[in-house]
Amino acid sequence: MSKTQAKSGKTIRVRLFKSINGCQGRHRLSVRALGLRKLNDVRELQDSPSVRGLISQVSYLVRVEENV
């Protein structure tokens, strides 16, 4: 994470809106890495390239609700 992101403290709110049943195993692991366990579970995460990569991989399962 760059110093500017650490100082600014930008966060992303992510919600799991679709079930992980029937999806690829790697995508299940990505959802778990984001900290999402149940349907409609919400996590507020640091805005970083690694988190953005996980979100883009499972974009059909999650929604980014707001940028804080």
N, C-alpha and C positions, 0 to 999 in steps of 0.2 A: 504494500500500500504506500502511496506517495505521501510525502509530508503534508501537502496541501489538503488531501482527503482526511488525514488524521486530525488536522487542526480544525477543519470545517465541521467534521462530525456528521456528514450527510448520511442519511439512512433511507432505506427502501422498505416499504411494507408489502409483504408477499402473502397471498392467500392461496391455499390449495382448494380449488373449486371442483376438481374432477378426480374420481377415484383412481388409485394406482393399480387396481385389478386389471389384469390383461395387458399391462404395458411391459416394456423390456426391463430386464433386470438392472441394467445400468441406469435406466431412468428412475427406477425405484430408489436406487442408492443416491442419486442426485437429489431427489425429493427429501430423503432422510438427511442428507448433508446440509440442506437448507433449514433443517430443524422442524420440518412439517411432518406430522404423524397422522392426524385424522382429517376428515373432510371439513372444510371451512376453518381449518387451523390457520392462524395468522402469526407471522413472525416479523419483527422489525430488525433488519440486518444492515450492517455497514455497507455503503455503496463502494464496491471494489470490483476490479475486473474479474476476479475469480467468482464472485457471487453473480455478476452479470452473465458469465459463461454458464453457470449452473442454471440460471433462469432461462437463458435462451435455449438450452438443451431440452428443458421440459416446459416450454412455453405453452404447450397445449394442455397442460395440467394446472398451471398456476396463473394467477393474475397479480400484476403489480398495481396496488391500489393507489398509492400516492408517494411522492417524493417529499421528504421532510427536510 
